[in-house]
Amino acid sequence: MKSRPSKLAHMLCRFLLGCLLMATLAVGASGEELDQSRDRLTEIQSQIDETLKGLRSKRVASGALADELARLDSETRRIEKLTRTSSRQMSKLSDQLKKQRQALHELEQQQQQTEAQVSQRLVVLYKSGEVGLIRALLSEAETPREIAEKYAFLTRMVRHDRELLTQYRQQAVEHEAAVVEIEQLQKKQSSLVKRRLREQETLKTAQKSKKNLMAALHRDETLMEGMLQQLRAKALRLNTLVKKLETEQTQTYTETLVGLSAEKGRLPWPVSGKIMVTFGKSRHGDLGTLIESHGIEIEAAVGTSVKVVAPGKVLYANSLRGYGKLLIVDHGGKDYSLYAHMNQFTKQVGDMVASGETIAYSGSENRDSIYFEIRHGGKPLDPKPWLKPR
């Protein structure tokens, strides 16, 4: 009987430690992601410094400042998500600790009551002993029936004593397991607190970089104009590319493609994230000036599967400055869909694609969004009316 509770306690402790180990590994993974963000922030800041120097000397660096600002925004949002996750974990962990401490308190009270009962029974048994029990059972003054009744009563007492001891040992097992869990939860809480501090420091670094960049742009009209020129040049490069492709392509393969007009309002979304930049003219949140977007920017975590919105043929799959890796699909009828800021293509030029098929994965330079356009005859159209309402 003594070995059973000890073995059970060991099994419970191992199970609890295993669960907590999995949680600790999750914390470690988030820590690695934070380290990667810190490294990327250093790289972005270095690129911003180089680009500012280029703009000041009227030699625009290879990396457009608008792209570096977008990367900085992505990294800031990514770190903010990490801090929100940490906050949720901290809150959940605090609740777990509170409940576990309450459970331990209740268990200790039960143990005290059981221990008092066990002690009381031991005192009685010590005073009477086995001889006393036998004497009470075989007393001459009692009839055989009374002896049988007393024997049954004593049997129930022995059974009760055994159950009492089993309960006491089980409570000891549960107490040991609860103490182990509280200790591990406290260690995890300490680790989360340290990680949260690092996240807050990293977030402050990102916010400071962005604040300094915007201050430099607003102080220097030349820098601001240079950035706006980059945005206009970026759109012009894409327009030129689409017109060139439309002019050069043959129509042999588009005869079987009917275009997008019949599917207006029913096209699937390329990714499921929220719209971050709308189509048309809008005021840039950081620059404070009106800018025009020929497509929409949709939130997408790095590595998100990007799906084509309709059947077609891949017309272009390559890098374009300002758009990262860009993929263009011809749907026939002079209709095209464009997908930018890809990290990896799964389709190449000439491939036929079915509606909803994965054509690429997002995350160009670790951006947390993709850029999407629909064009007819080279003219950009607002994609939202063409996509399914949601």
C-alpha positions in Angstrom: 0.0 0.0 0.0 2.9 2.4 0.7 4.4 2.1 -2.8 1.1 2.9 -4.6 0.6 6.5 -3.6 4.3 7.3 -4.2 4.1 5.9 -7.7 0.8 7.8 -8.4 2.3 11.0 -7.1 5.3 10.5 -9.4 3.0 9.9 -12.4 1.0 13.0 -11.7 4.1 15.2 -11.3 5.5 13.9 -14.6 2.2 14.7 -16.4 2.0 18.2 -15.0 5.7 18.9 -15.8 5.1 17.7 -19.3 2.2 20.1 -19.8 4.2 22.9 -18.4 7.2 22.0 -20.6 5.0 22.4 -23.7 4.0 25.8 -22.5 7.6 26.8 -21.8 8.6 25.7 -25.3 5.8 28.1 -26.7 7.3 30.9 -24.6 10.8 30.0 -26.0 9.4 30.1 -29.6 8.0 33.6 -28.9 11.4 34.7 -27.6 13.1 33.6 -30.8 10.6 35.5 -32.8 11.3 38.6 -30.7 15.1 38.2 -31.3 14.4 38.0 -35.0 12.3 41.2 -34.8 15.2 43.0 -33.0 17.6 41.9 -35.7 15.3 43.1 -38.5 14.7 46.5 -36.8 18.5 47.0 -36.7 18.6 46.1 -40.4 15.7 48.4 -41.3 17.2 51.3 -39.3 20.5 50.9 -41.2 18.7 50.9 -44.5 16.6 54.0 -43.6 19.8 55.9 -42.7 21.4 54.9 -46.1 18.2 55.9 -48.0 18.0 59.3 -46.2 21.6 60.0 -47.1 20.8 59.1 -50.7 17.7 61.4 -50.8 19.7 64.3 -49.3 22.4 64.0 -51.9 19.7 63.5 -54.6 21.0 59.9 -55.1 18.1 57.7 -54.2 19.3 54.4 -52.6 18.3 51.1 -53.9 15.8 50.5 -51.2 12.9 53.1 -51.4 12.2 54.9 -48.2 8.5 54.2 -48.6 9.3 50.5 -48.5 11.5 50.8 -45.4 8.6 52.7 -43.7 6.3 49.9 -44.6 8.7 47.3 -43.3 9.1 49.3 -40.1 5.3 49.4 -39.7 5.1 45.6 -40.3 7.7 45.0 -37.7 6.0 47.3 -35.2 2.7 45.5 -35.7 4.3 42.2 -35.3 5.9 43.2 -32.0 2.6 44.7 -30.8 1.0 41.3 -31.5 3.7 39.6 -29.4 3.0 42.0 -26.5 -0.8 41.3 -26.8 -0.1 37.6 -26.7 2.1 38.0 -23.7 -0.6 40.0 -21.9 -3.2 37.3 -22.6 -0.7 34.6 -21.4 0.0 36.6 -18.2 -3.7 37.1 -17.5 -4.4 33.4 -18.1 -1.4 32.4 -16.0 -2.5 34.6 -13.1 -5.9 33.0 -13.2 -4.3 29.5 -13.2 -2.1 30.4 -10.2 -5.1 31.9 -8.3 -7.2 28.8 -8.9 -4.3 26.4 -8.1 -3.5 28.2 -4.8 -7.2 28.1 -3.8 -7.3 24.4 -4.6 -4.2 23.8 -2.6 -5.7 25.8 0.3 -8.8 23.6 0.2 -6.8 20.5 -0.1 -4.7 21.4 2.9 -7.8 22.0 5.0 -9.2 18.6 3.9 -5.8 17.0 4.9 -5.9 18.6 8.3 -9.4 17.2 8.9 -8.4 13.7 7.7 -5.2 13.9 9.7 -7.2 14.7 12.8 -9.5 11.7 12.2 -6.6 9.4 11.6 -4.9 10.6 14.8 -8.0 10.1 16.8 -8.4 6.5 15.5 -4.7 5.8 16.2 -5.2 6.9 19.8 -8.2 4.7 20.3 -6.4 1.7 18.7 -3.3 2.3 20.8 -5.3 2.4 24.0 -7.4 -0.7 23.3 -5.0 -2.7 21.2 -5.8 -6.1 19.6 -6.4 -7.8 23.0 -9.0 -5.2 23.9 -10.8 -5.7 20.6 -10.8 -9.5 21.1 -12.0 -9.2 24.7 -14.8 -6.9 23.6 -15.8 -9.3 20.9 -15.8 -12.5 23.1 -17.3 -11.1 26.3 -19.1 -13.8 28.2 -21.9 -11.5 29.1 -23.1 -11.3 25.5 -25.1 -13.7 23.4 -23.7 -15.1 20.1 -26.1 -12.8 18.3 -24.7 -9.8 20.0 -21.1 -11.0 19.4 -22.0 -11.4 15.6 -23.4 -7.9 15.6 -20.4 -6.5 17.3 -18.1 -8.4 14.9 -19.9 -6.8 12.0 -19.6 -3.4 13.6 -15.8 -3.9 14.2 -15.5 -5.1 10.6 -17.0 -1.8 9.4 -14.7 0.1 11.6 -11.7 -1.6 10.1 -13.0 -0.9 6.6 -13.6 2.7 7.6 -10.0 2.9 9.0 -8.6 1.6 5.8 -10.6 4.0 3.7 -9.5 6.8 6.0 -5.8 5.9 5.5 -6.3 5.6 1.7 -8.0 9.0 1.6 -5.1 10.5 3.6 -2.5 9.0 1.3 -4.4 10.2 -1.8 -4.6 13.7 -0.4 -0.9 13.6 0.2 -0.4 12.7 -3.5 -2.6 15.5 -4.7 -0.9 18.0 -2.4 2.5 17.0 -3.8 1.3 17.4 -7.3 -0.3 20.8 -6.6 2.8 22.1 -5.0 4.9 21.1 -8.0 2.4 22.7 -10.4 2.4 26.0 -8.5 6.3 26.1 -8.5 6.3 25.5 -12.3 3.6 28.1 -12.9 5.6 30.6 -10.9 8.7 29.9 -12.9 6.8 30.4 -16.1 5.3 33.6 -14.8 8.8 34.9 -14.1 9.9 34.0 -17.6 6.9 35.7 -19.1 7.6 38.9 -17.1 11.2 39.0 -18.4 10.0 38.4 -22.0 7.3 41.1 -21.7 10.0 43.6 -20.6 12.1 42.7 -23.6 9.1 43.1 -25.9 8.3 46.5 -24.5 11.9 47.7 -25.0 11.9 46.4 -28.6 8.5 48.1 -29.3 9.9 51.4 -27.9 12.9 51.0 -30.3 10.6 50.5 -33.3 8.3 53.4 -32.3 11.3 55.7 -31.7 12.8 54.8 -35.2 9.5 55.6 -36.8 9.1 58.8 -34.9 12.6 60.0 -35.8 12.0 59.1 -39.5 8.7 61.0 -39.7 10.3 64.0 -37.9 13.1 64.1 -40.4 10.6 63.9 -43.3 8.4 66.7 -41.9 11.5 68.9 -41.2 12.9 68.5 -44.7 10.6 69.3 -47.7 13.2 67.8 -50.0 13.0 64.4 -48.2 9.2 64.5 -48.2 9.1 65.3 -51.9 11.6 62.5 -52.6 9.5 60.0 -50.7 6.3 61.0 -52.6 8.2 60.8 -55.9 9.2 57.2 -54.9 5.6 56.3 -54.4 4.6 57.8 -57.7 7.5 56.1 -59.5 6.5 52.8 -57.9 3.0 53.0 -59.4 4.4 54.1 -62.7 6.7 51.0 -62.9 3.8 48.7 -62.4 1.6 50.5 -65.0 4.4 50.3 -67.5 5.0 46.6 -66.8 1.3 45.7 -67.3 1.0 47.7 -70.5 4.1 46.0 -71.8 2.9 42.5 -71.0 -0.5 43.2 -72.5 1.0 44.4 -75.7 3.5 41.6 -76.0 1.4 38.6 -75.1 -0.4 36.4 -77.6 -4.1 35.6 -77.2 -3.9 31.9 -78.1 -4.3 30.7 -74.6 -6.9 33.3 -73.5 -9.6 32.1 -76.0 -10.8 29.6 -73.3 -10.8 32.2 -70.5 -13.9 34.4 -70.2 -12.6 37.2 -68.0 -14.0 38.4 -64.6 -17.1 40.3 -65.6 -19.5 37.4 -64.9 -18.0 36.9 -61.5 -18.2 40.4 -60.1 -19.0 40.3 -56.4 -18.4 36.6 -56.2 -14.6 36.3 -56.4 -12.8 34.7 -53.4 -10.4 36.7 -51.4 -6.7 36.0 -52.0 -6.1 36.0 -48.2 -8.5 36.3 -45.3 -7.0 39.3 -43.5 -8.5 42.8 -43.1 -8.0 45.6 -45.5 -5.1 47.9 -44.4 -5.0 50.3 -47.4 -8.1 51.0 -49.5 -8.3 51.6 -53.3 -8.1 55.2 -54.6 -7.0 58.4 -52.9 -6.6 58.4 -49.1 -4.6 60.3 -46.6 -1.4 58.6 -45.6 -1.5 58.0 -41.8 2.2 58.9 -41.3 2.9 61.4 -44.1 -0.3 63.3 -43.7 -0.5 63.8 -47.5 -3.0 62.4 -50.0 -1.7 59.3 -51.8 -3.4 57.1 -54.5 -3.4 53.4 -54.4 -4.3 51.4 -57.5 -5.1 48.3 -55.4 -5.7 47.2 -51.8 -3.3 46.1 -49.1 -4.6 43.1 -47.1 -3.2 41.9 -43.8 -1.4 38.5 -44.1 1.1 36.9 -41.7 4.4 35.8 -43.1 4.0 32.5 -44.9 0.2 32.9 -45.6 -1.1 30.9 -48.6 -2.1 33.4 -51.3 -4.9 32.1 -53.6 -5.8 33.2 -57.1 -9.2 34.7 -57.4 -10.3 33.2 -60.8 -9.0 30.7 -63.5 -6.2 32.1 -65.6 -2.7 31.8 -66.8 0.4 33.2 -65.0 1.6 36.1 -67.1 4.4 37.4 -64.8 6.2 36.0 -61.8 9.3 38.0 -60.9 10.5 40.8 -58.7 9.6 44.4 -59.3 11.1 47.3 -57.3 8.6 48.5 -54.7 6.5 45.4 -54.9 8.8 42.6 -53.9 7.9 39.4 -55.7 5.0 40.1 -58.0 2.7 37.7 -59.8 0.3 38.6 -62.5 -2.5 36.3 -63.8 -4.3 36.8 -67.1 -8.0 35.8 -66.9 -8.9 36.6 -70.5 -11.1 39.4 -71.7 -8.3 41.8 -70.9 -8.8 41.2 -67.2 -5.8 40.7 -64.8 -5.2 40.1 -61.1 -2.0 41.2 -59.5 -0.4 39.9 -56.2 2.6 41.7 -54.7 4.9 41.3 -51.7 5.1 37.6 -52.1 7.9 35.6 -50.4 7.8 32.5 -52.6 6.0 31.5 -55.8 4.3 28.1 -56.3 3.5 28.9 -59.9 5.6 30.1 -62.8 5.0 32.0 -66.0 2.8 30.0 -68.4 1.2 27.9 -65.6 -2.6 27.5 -65.8 -4.3 28.1 -62.5 -7.8 27.2 -61.1 -9.9 29.5 -58.9 -8.8 29.3 -55.3 -5.5 27.6 -56.1 -2.4 28.6 -54.1 -0.1 30.6 -56.3 2.4 32.0 -53.7 3.2 32.6 -50.0 3.3 36.0 -48.5 6.0 37.7 -46.5 8.4 39.6 -48.8 11.0 41.1 -46.5 8.9 39.9 -43.6 6.0 42.2 -44.4 2.7 41.3 -42.8 0.5 42.2 -45.8 0.0 41.6 -49.5 -0.9 44.0 -52.2 -3.7 43.0 -54.6 -5.0 44.6 -57.8 -7.6 43.9 -60.4 -7.1 45.5 -63.9 -9.1 45.7 -67.1 -7.3 46.7 -70.2 -4.4 48.0 -68.0 -6.8 50.2 -66.0 -6.9 49.6 -62.2 -10.3 48.8 -60.7 -11.4 48.8 -57.1 -11.1 45.2 -56.1 -13.6 45.3 -53.3 -16.8 45.3 -55.4 -15.4 42.2 -57.3 -14.7 40.2 -54.2 -17.3 38.3 -52.1 -18.8 40.4 -49.3 -17.7 39.4 -45.9 
